[in-house]
C-alpha cells in the first residue's frame, strides 16, 4: 500500500451572541485539538493517523471555527478517513454543547482590568481555553498567551488551573467570564 498525506480544512460558523453560545463554541474548538487513529474495519494493520487542530475568530455574533486535519496513511483510505473526520467534528461539537451545560461560572473580571501577554512554551496551560481572536498576531494560538492583571499576575491563577481539568475564558459584554468544564475523556476513534 502506498502511504500518502493529505491536508483537509473545514470552516464552520457557530452562533456566539450569548455567553453560553460562546462557551459552547470555545469548548468545541478545544475538543478538536487531538490525534486520532482511524482503523479500516477490514484492514486494522493499515490505519490512518489524523492530527486535528482548530482556530477561532469572531465575526459579529458568529464564531468562525477553522478546523485543520492532517491525515497520513494508505492513499486508498484517505478519502474515507476525511469523511470520517467530518463526522467526528460534528460529534465533538455536539459533545461541546453538553460540556457547556455542565460548565460552572467560577469568576468574572472587567475586561479593562486584564491584558493579553505572550508566554513561552513552558508557561502554556493546555487546560486553559482562551479565544484565539484575543491573541496578538505574533503569538502561537491557542496556548501561547495568558491574561494578566495590572500587577502581572496571571488570571486565572495557578490554584484554579490546578483545581480544574478545563477552564474557559469567555469575553462577553465588557467582562471576562471564567467557566470550569468537564474533562474530555480519552477515546480512540476506530
Residue, then its C-alpha position, 0 to 999 in steps of 0.5 A: x500500500x502506498x502511504x500518502x498525506x493529505x491536508x483537509x480544512x473545514x470552516x464552520x460558523x457557530x452562533x456566539x451572541x450569548x455567553x453560553x453560545x460562546x462557551x459552547x463554541x470555545x469548548x468545541x474548538x478545544x475538543x478538536x485539538x487531538x490525534x486520532x487513529x482511524x482503523x479500516x474495519x477490514x484492514x486494522x494493520x493499515x490505519x490512518x493517523x489524523x492530527x486535528x487542530x482548530x482556530x477561532x475568530x469572531x465575526x459579529x455574533x458568529x464564531x468562525x471555527x477553522x478546523x485543520x486535519x492532517x491525515x497520513x496513511x494508505x492513499x486508498x483510505x484517505x478519502x474515507x478517513x476525511x469523511x470520517x473526520x467530518x463526522x467526528x467534528x460534528x460529534x465533538x461539537x455536539x459533545x461541546x454543547x453538553x460540556x457547556x451545560x455542565x460548565x460552572x461560572x467560577x469568576x468574572x473580571x472587567x475586561x479593562x482590568x486584564x491584558x493579553x501577554x505572550x508566554x513561552x512554551x513552558x508557561x502554556x496551560x493546555x487546560x486553559x481555553x482562551x479565544x484565539x481572536x484575543x491573541x496578538x498576531x505574533x503569538x502561537x494560538x491557542x496556548x501561547x498567551x495568558x491574561x494578566x492583571x495590572x500587577x502581572x499576575x496571571x488570571x486565572x491563577x495557578x490554584x484554579x488551573x490546578x483545581x480544574x481539568x478545563x477552564x474557559x475564558x469567555x469575553x462577553x459584554x465588557x467582562x471576562x467570564x471564567x467557566x470550569x468544564x468537564x474533562x474530555x475523556x480519552x477515546x480512540x476513534x476506530 
